[in-house]
Amino acid sequence: MSISYDKLWKLTIDKKMNKTELRDCSGITSSTLSRLSKNQGVSLEALERICRALDCEIGDIVEFRENKVIVDE
């Protein structure tokens, strides 16, 4: 499985917020923002801060996706 924060970026667009504004209003670090941009794991505390800042639930900003396995024949 892989992590996707596509929902987070769509939500910030809907709220007319850029990544710097998200970082500032949620109190996350620049390195956390970078990890989010690369669909890498971040702490639950960071996700909680984002949810509080955006007034949303964790399912509104993150999802797990199945990795497709390609088999050579």
N, C-alpha and C positions, 0 to 999 in steps of 0.2 A: 504494500500500500504506500501511497505517497500523499503528502499534504498539499492542499491547494488553498491559497488565500484569495482566489479570484472574487469570491463573494465580498471580501473586505474591500477590495479596490472598487468594485461596483458600488458598494455602499458609500464610500468616500466621494465618488463622483456624484452620486445622488444628493449628497449633502454639500456639494460644491467645495470640497476640502482637498487640498493637496497633501502629499506625504509629509512635508515639513510641518504643516498644521496639525496633522494626525499625531506626529511625534510630540509636538509641543503640548497639545491639549490632553494627551493621555499620559505623558510623563515617561514614555519609553525611551530607550537610548538609540543613538544612531546605528549602533551595531545590530540592535534588535530589528530596527526598520530595514536594514540591509538584509538580514536573514529572512524577514517576511517577503521582501521583494524577490528573493531567490527560492521561495517556497520551501524553506528549511524550517526545522522545528524551533520553537521558541518556548519560553517558560509559560506555565499556566498563569503565573502572576502577570506577565506582560499581556496575555490575552484578556485577562480580567480587567486590566487597566483600560484596554482598548474598548471593551464592552461597556464599561462604565462611562467612558468619554462619549461613545456613540449611542448610548442608551439602547443597547441591543443584547441579544443572547449569543453565546459562543457559536451556535449553529448558523447564525447569520453572517459569520465572518470566516469560518474555517470548514473545510470538508476533507474527507479522506477519499482518495480515488484508488481504484484497483489498478495495479500495474499489469499491463498486457504482456503475456509471455509469448514470444515468437519462437516457433519450433521449426528448425530446418529439416526438410525432408530429403 
